[in-house]
Amino acid sequence: MSQTAAEAIRIEGVVTNRKKYSIRVKEGDQEFDVKLTDDVAIALKMNRPWYDWKNQRVVVDAVDKNVALADLKRVGVPLPAQKLFLISRLGNAKTMQATMAQEIKRLNFYLVTPEDTEHHQPTEDEPFLAGELFVENDQPYVIVNDKKLSVMLGFRFATMNGFSINQLKPDQTQVFLTGTRGKNEHEILTSRILFQPVPKK
C-alpha cells in the first residue's frame, strides 16, 4: 500500500542541537532531527511580553513547569526587524466596538510581524485591526490608512514572527511544530515553528 499523503507529525520538545538548516529536538525520551524548509516561519510564543523599545527587544517569561509564575526567569529576545506590522483579532463585533472606543486600545490576541499585513480598520463583519507599528516615547501606535491609533500590547495570546534559526538556542528553547516525516521516523521536515525560551538546564 503506497502512502499518498505524507504523514503529519506534531512534536513539542527542547532544542538540543542546532545546525545551519536543522535542529535536533528532544521530546520525552525520543530525539528528532528537524529539517527546516527554505521558507520556514519561525515565531515566538510570547509569555507576559514587555517591550523594551529602546533596546529593540521583547522580554518574556522562560517557561518552566516546575516553577511558580512569580519566580519565572525573564529572557530578552531581539526584535526580528526594525519595521514591524501588527494584526490583532478583536473578538466579536461588541468586543471590537468596546476596544475601538478606548483612547488606548488594549490588544490581547495579536501578532507582531515584519511582513506587511496591509491596513485594516475593524468592521463588524471583520473585527480585526492591521497596520504598521510605531513607537513614540515608549507608547506604541498603529497607523491604519493614515490614522494613528494608540495601542497597549497585552500579555496574553501574543505571537511575533520573522525570526531565524539562530534564535532556536540549544538547551534554552522549547519548540512546538508540525511537519512531515522524512527518510526515517526520527526525521521531520517542517515549514512552521513556534518557540519559547526555557531556563538553561
C-alpha positions in Angstrom: 0.0 0.0 0.0 1.5 3.3 -1.0 1.3 6.3 1.3 -0.1 9.1 -0.8 -0.3 11.9 1.8 2.8 12.4 3.8 2.1 11.6 7.4 1.8 14.7 9.6 3.6 14.6 12.9 3.4 17.1 15.8 6.1 17.4 18.4 6.8 19.6 21.4 10.3 19.4 22.9 13.5 21.1 23.7 16.2 22.0 21.1 19.4 20.0 21.9 21.4 20.9 18.9 21.4 23.4 16.0 23.0 23.3 12.6 22.7 25.6 9.6 19.3 24.3 8.3 18.2 21.9 11.0 17.7 21.4 14.7 17.6 18.4 17.0 14.6 18.2 19.3 14.1 16.0 22.4 10.6 15.1 23.2 10.4 12.8 26.2 13.0 10.1 25.6 12.9 10.5 21.8 15.1 12.7 19.7 14.1 14.1 16.2 16.2 15.7 13.5 14.1 18.5 12.2 14.9 20.0 8.8 13.6 23.5 8.1 12.2 24.3 4.7 13.6 27.4 2.8 10.5 29.4 3.6 10.2 28.3 7.2 8.2 30.6 9.5 9.7 30.9 13.0 7.5 32.6 15.6 7.9 33.4 19.3 5.1 32.5 21.6 5.2 35.5 24.0 4.5 34.8 27.6 3.9 38.1 29.5 5.7 40.2 27.0 7.3 43.5 28.0 8.6 45.6 25.1 12.0 47.3 25.6 11.7 49.5 22.5 14.9 51.4 23.2 16.9 48.2 23.0 14.8 46.7 20.2 13.8 43.6 22.2 10.9 42.0 23.9 11.3 40.4 27.3 9.3 37.2 28.0 9.0 34.5 30.6 11.3 31.5 30.3 8.6 28.8 30.8 9.3 26.2 33.4 6.6 23.7 34.6 8.3 23.3 38.0 8.4 27.0 38.9 5.7 29.3 40.2 4.6 32.0 37.8 6.1 34.7 40.1 9.5 33.1 40.1 9.9 32.6 36.3 13.1 33.9 34.8 12.7 36.6 32.1 14.6 36.5 28.8 15.2 39.3 26.3 14.6 38.3 22.6 15.8 40.8 19.9 13.0 42.1 17.7 13.2 40.4 14.3 13.2 43.6 12.3 13.2 47.4 12.5 10.0 47.8 10.6 7.1 45.9 12.2 3.4 45.4 11.5 0.6 44.3 13.8 -2.5 42.3 13.2 -5.0 41.8 16.1 -8.2 39.9 16.4 -10.7 41.9 18.4 -13.2 39.1 19.1 -16.8 39.7 18.1 -18.4 43.0 17.0 -19.3 44.0 20.5 -15.8 43.5 21.9 -14.4 45.2 18.8 -16.6 48.3 19.4 -15.6 48.5 23.1 -11.9 48.2 22.2 -12.0 50.8 19.5 -13.9 53.2 21.8 -10.9 53.3 24.2 -8.4 56.1 23.8 -5.6 53.5 24.1 -6.8 50.3 22.5 -5.8 47.3 24.6 -5.0 44.3 22.4 -4.7 40.7 23.5 -4.9 38.4 20.5 -2.2 39.8 18.3 0.7 39.0 16.0 3.7 41.3 15.5 5.4 40.6 12.2 8.0 42.1 9.7 5.6 41.1 6.9 3.3 43.8 5.6 -0.1 42.9 6.9 -1.8 45.7 4.8 -4.1 48.1 6.6 -7.4 47.1 8.0 -9.8 49.2 10.1 -12.0 46.8 12.1 -15.6 46.3 10.9 -18.5 44.3 12.4 -18.0 41.6 9.7 -14.2 41.6 10.0 -13.4 42.6 13.6 -9.6 42.8 13.3 -7.1 45.6 13.2 -4.0 45.6 11.0 -1.3 48.2 10.2 2.2 49.3 10.7 3.5 49.5 14.2 5.4 52.6 15.5 6.6 53.7 18.9 6.9 57.2 20.3 8.2 57.8 23.8 7.6 54.2 24.6 3.9 54.4 23.5 3.2 52.0 20.6 0.7 53.0 18.0 -0.6 51.6 14.7 -1.1 53.5 11.6 -4.2 52.3 9.7 -5.0 54.2 6.5 -3.2 57.4 7.8 -5.0 57.2 11.1 -2.9 56.9 14.3 -4.3 54.5 16.9 -2.5 54.3 20.2 -2.4 50.7 21.4 -1.4 48.7 24.5 0.1 45.4 23.7 -1.4 42.9 26.2 0.1 39.9 27.9 -2.0 37.1 26.5 -2.1 35.2 23.3 0.6 37.2 21.6 3.0 35.9 18.9 5.8 37.5 17.0 7.2 36.0 13.8 10.1 36.7 11.4 12.8 35.0 13.4 15.7 33.0 12.1 17.0 29.6 13.2 19.7 31.5 15.2 17.0 32.2 17.8 16.5 28.5 18.5 19.2 28.1 21.0 20.1 24.6 22.2 19.0 23.8 25.8 17.3 27.2 26.1 14.4 26.8 23.7 11.2 24.8 23.6 9.6 24.3 20.2 6.2 23.3 19.0 6.0 22.2 15.4 4.0 20.2 12.9 5.8 18.6 10.0 6.0 15.5 7.8 8.3 12.5 8.3 11.5 12.4 6.3 13.6 9.4 5.3 13.1 7.7 8.7 10.7 8.1 11.7 13.2 10.3 13.5 13.5 12.9 10.7 10.9 15.6 10.3 10.5 18.3 7.7 8.8 21.5 8.9 7.8 24.9 7.5 6.5 26.3 10.8 8.0 26.5 14.2 6.6 28.2 17.4 9.2 28.6 20.1 9.5 29.9 23.6 12.6 30.3 25.9 13.0 27.8 28.8 15.6 28.1 31.6 19.0 26.7 30.9 19.4 23.3 32.4 
